[in-house]
Amino acid sequence: MQEDEQTKILLIDDHEIVLWALTAIVRESIPEASLFSASSFDQGLGIVAKSSIDLVVLDIDVPGGNSPKMIESLRNVYAPVRILVHSAMNEEDFSVKYLSAGADGFLSKSAPFTAIARAMRMVLNGEKYMSSQTQSYLAHNYLKSISNPNKHKEAAVITPREAEIIRLLLQGKWTKEIAGQLGIKWSTVSTHKLSIFEKFGVTNVIQLYKKIEKENPELLNIEAPKKA
């Protein structure tokens, strides 16, 4: 991007404090930028289509989002847009998924402010941004794949949070019930549920139960975490 061009940046996040912090970072590190914001994915899509946005800083856990298809949807309305995912989701679970879907970078919300500014500049300049953690994870999995080319696909790796959600799903709980019981947003549960279904190659809870019963029966005996 040329220095004399006005950079258009869109922040998509439904947390006011996060928007405030990101706005301050953009104003300080990219002062020439024209800044937009949206609290839902659909609102963000409309802004991208209307304003030819250069960079979208995207929280995936927003109303109307929670899927790697968000990346494709943004590019469908404006192909040149650069996309930096900025998420509180587990980096190991979600970074590769969104980078593979076409995102130009993945940044954890736990990253320091200096990393946020650097990531935005890199993506605007046509580079990819990945934290050292994501780079190590990718390198580890790549080396493992080339050292074991004929090895059968390993069993899905389930995070502790996904194990909790599996337990509740198999109890017949609905998404909002699970969110209330675990004290998290229902959209966060939806994102984890999507990840679980993808890991097991299923599309509904009945298929999930049958798959687990056959291949991972130990997950059927997951107990609820004990309260302190």
N, C-alpha and C positions, 0 to 999 in steps of 0.2 A: 504494500500500500504506500502511496506517495505521501511525503510529509505535508504537502500543501492541501491535501484532500481532507475534508471534514469527515471524521470517523463517526459512524453512527453505531452506538452500542445499546443493546436492549437487555435489561435485567429481568428475568422471569423468576419470581420468588414470592411466596405468599406470607412471608414473615417480615413485618415492618422493620424490625431491628436489623435484619440481614440486608434488606434493601438500603437502609440508611448507611450501614457500614460499607457496602459495595459502592454506593454513590460517592462516599467520601474518598474511597481509594481511587476510583476513576477520575474524580475531579483533581486529585493530587498528581496521579501518575500519567494520565492522558488528558490534560486540561483542555485540549482542542476538541475533545469529543462532544458530540451531540447525544444526550442521554435520554433513554426511554425506559419505562418500567411497566410490568404487568404482573398481576397477582394470580392469573390462571393461564393455562396453556393456550386455550382458545383465544383469549385476549392477546396473548403474545403472537400467535399466528397472524392475527389481523394486522398487528403493527408491522410485522416483517413484510407482509404482502404489500402494505400501503407505503412503507417508508424505505424499502430497500436497505435493510439493516446489514451492517458489515459483520458485527459480532453479537452473538447471543450468549449471555452467561445464564445457563439453564439449571434450575433446581428441578430434578426429575420428580420429586415428591410434591407436586402441585395439583390442584384440581384440574381434571381433564388430561393428566399426564400419566406417569408411572409405567412407561413402556419404552423399550428401545425404538419403537416405531415413531416416537416423537422426532427423532433425528430425520427420518425420511419425510415426515410431514412438513418440517421446516424447510427442507430442501425442495420439496414439491412446490411451495409457494414462492421461494426465492433461492435458486440453485447456488449462487455464489456465497451465501451466508456461511460464516465461520461459527462453529459451535463449541463452546467450552462448558462442559457439565460441571456444576458446582453442587456437591451433594454431601449430605450427612450419612448416606448409606455406606455400608461396609465396603471399603475400597477394593478389597480382594474379591468380593462377590460381584461387584457391579462395574468396576472400571473396564475390564476386558469386554464385557457385554456391550457397553455403550460405545467404546472405541471401535469394536468390530462392526457396530451398526453405522459407523461413519462420523462419530463425533471427532473433533479435532483436538480435544484434550479432556482430561478428567481430573478434577481438583477436589480434594476433601475439604469440608467446611472446618475441619480442625487445623488446616494449614495456616501458617502465619501470614500476615498481611503482605509481607514482601513477596511471598510465593504467588499470591493472587495477582499482584501487579505484573510480575514476571510472566505468569501463565497467559494473561490477557495479551501482553505485548507479543509473545511468541506466536500465539494463534493468529493474531492480526497480521503478523509478518509471514503467514503461510507455513509455519512450523507446527509440529505436533507437541503437545505438552503431556508428559507423564511424570508422576512423582517417582522418586527412587524406589519406593515400595512397589509400585506397579511395574516398573522396569525389571525389578528383581523377580517378581512373580512371573512375568512373561518369559524372562530368560530361563528360569527354573523349569517351567513347563515345556519350553521349546527344547531345551537340552534333554529333558526326560523323554520327550517324544522321539527325538532322533536316536537316542541311545537304546530305545525299546520300540523299534518300528513295527514289530509284529505282535506286540503285546495287546491283549484284548482291552477294551475300554474298561477303566477302573470304575468302581462303584462311586456314585455321586457323593461328594463331600458335603455334609450337612452342617451348617453353623448352629450354635446353641439356640439362637433366636428362631431359626427355621425349625429346629426340633420341637420347640415349644408350640409353634404354629401348626406343625404336623399333628401333634398330640390333640390339639383343640379341633382341628379340621376333622380328624377321624372320630371325634366325639359328636360330630354333627353341628358344631358351632358355626354361625354365620360370621362374615367379615367384621361387622360392627360389634358383635358380641366379643370376638377375639380382641379387637382393639380396646374395648372397655376393660376386659379382664387383664390385659397386659399393660394397660396405661399408655398406649401409643395411638397414633392417628390411624384411622381406617384405611387411608390411602397407603400408609406404610405397610399395613397387613396385606393389601392387594399386591404391592410390589413383591413382597416376600413370597406370597402365594404363587405369583407368576414365575418367580425364580424356582420354586419347588417343583411346579408342574414341568418346567423346562428341563430341570435336572433329571426327573424321572421319566420324561417323554410321555406325559399324560395330559389330558385336557379337562378332567373333572375329578372330584374326590373319590368316586367309586373306582375309577381306574387307578387312582393313587393307592387306595387301600389294597387292591389286588396286586399291584406291582410291589408294594412294600411287603405284603404277606408272602410273596414268592421269592423276592430277592433280598429284602432287608428286614426280616421278621423281628430283629432286635428293636426296631423303631416302634413296634407295636407295644412295647413294654416301657416306653418313656414315662417317667413319673414327673409330676408337677414339681417345680423347684420349691424347696422348703423355705418358709418365711423365717427371717431372722428373729 
